Amino acid sequence: MHVVKGAAERVLGAKKTASIYVSGGHGRISVQYERKPTEEEMKKVEKAANEKIAEGAEMLEFEMEKAEAEGHFGNDIYDLFPVPTGASRLHIVRIPDWNINCCNERHVENTLQIGKIRLGRARYRNSRRELEIEFDLAD
């Protein structure tokens, strides 16, 4: 998810994530976006994601007080879905120079451990200005 989101931000200029779903080797994210991307643009997103994976980029994880995280990373750690009310500590996942987000799970140590990603259907919802991107871990 973090790799796909970072690729969508770089290639398309996509904004905050509206929703995330990951189960096993399949997932989808919805990001703020202004239009339906072309097939060529989506190929570039997939290529950028897989290049980041091939780098073996370190995935850094931090657990810190909410105020400290906001002071250090700003609002970049937040997406459109809310952090649970009363949460005083946050779990942050960062791929340097690629993506940073609050997250609720432990992750791999580096992107190489993810394996290749294959993007599936990209569906644009004009009424919400959201782009939903499906992805699978390739064999």
N, C-alpha and C positions, 0 to 999 in steps of 0.2 A: 504494500500500500504506500509506504513512504517513498519508495523508488518511483512508482507510477505517478504519484502526486507531484514529486519534484520534476519529473519529465513533462507533465502537463503544464506546470508553471513556466518552465523554461521555453518549451516549444510553442505553446499556445498563449501564454500570458494568463492562464487560468488563475482564479483567485482562491478564496477559502473553500474548504471542503464542507459540503452540506450533509453528506452521510457516507458511511463506510460499512461494508459487509465483507467478511472474509470467513471462509469455512474450508478447511483442508487446502487443496490446491486451487480453489476458485474464489474470486472476489469481485467486488465492484466498488467504485467510488463515484460520488457525484460532486462536481466542482462548479463554482460560479463561473459562467462563461456567457458570452454575448451572442453566439451563433453556433450553428452546426459546423464542425470542422470538416474539411475535405478528407477524402481517403488518404491522400498524400500526406497531409498533416498528421493523421493518426499513425501512419507508418513511421513518421519522424519521431513521434512520441514513443512508440515501441522501440525504435532504434536507440533513442537517448536513454531509455530505462535499461535496456540490455547492456549498453556501454557502461553505465554506472555500475551495474551488477558485475561486469567483467573486470572492473577496476579493483574489486575487493575492498571497496571503501569501508572504513571502520564505522560501525553503528554505535554511537556513544549513548549511554543511558544515565540519566540523573534522577535522583529522588531528592526533592528539596521543598522547602516551605513555599507556599504559593506566592507570597510577597517577594521572596528572594528570586524565584523563577521569573516573575514579571519584571523585576528590576534588572535582571541579567539579560533576558531574552526579549522582553517587550511582549506585545500582543501577537507576535508571529507564532507563538506556541498554541494559539487558540484557533479553532475552526468555528463553524456556525452552530454546532450543537453544544449545549452548555456543559460545563464542568459541574459535577454533582454539588448541589447546595451544601455548604458546610465543609467542603473539602479544604483542608488546611495544607496538605502536602500533595505535590504533583509528581507524576512520573513523566519525564521528558525523554524523547528519543530524538537524536540528532545525527544526521549524516552531514558532516561538514561541507559547507558550500553547496548544499543540495536541498535539504529539508530539515525542518524542526517542528515538532508537534508534541502536545500532551498525548499520552497513550496509556492504555491500561494493561499492557502485557509486556512480558519479557520478549526479547528479540534475538536474532542471530548476532554473532560478533562482527561479521562483515558481510557486505553485499554478495560476495561470491557464494556464500552458503545458501542464498535464495534459489539459485538456479535461473535458467532463462525464463522470461515472461513472454507470453503471447497475448496480445490484446484481442479481445473479442468485439462484440457489438458496441458501438458508440451511439447513444440515443440522446438527442437534444430535446429538452422540455422548454419551449419558448415561454410559456406562461410563468415559469419559475426562473428562467435564465440559468438553467442548470444543464450540465453535460454529464451524463452517466457513462462511465467507461467500465466495461467488463474486462477481466483479465484471468488468465490461467497460468499456472506454473507448467512449463513445457517439460516433456520427458527428456 
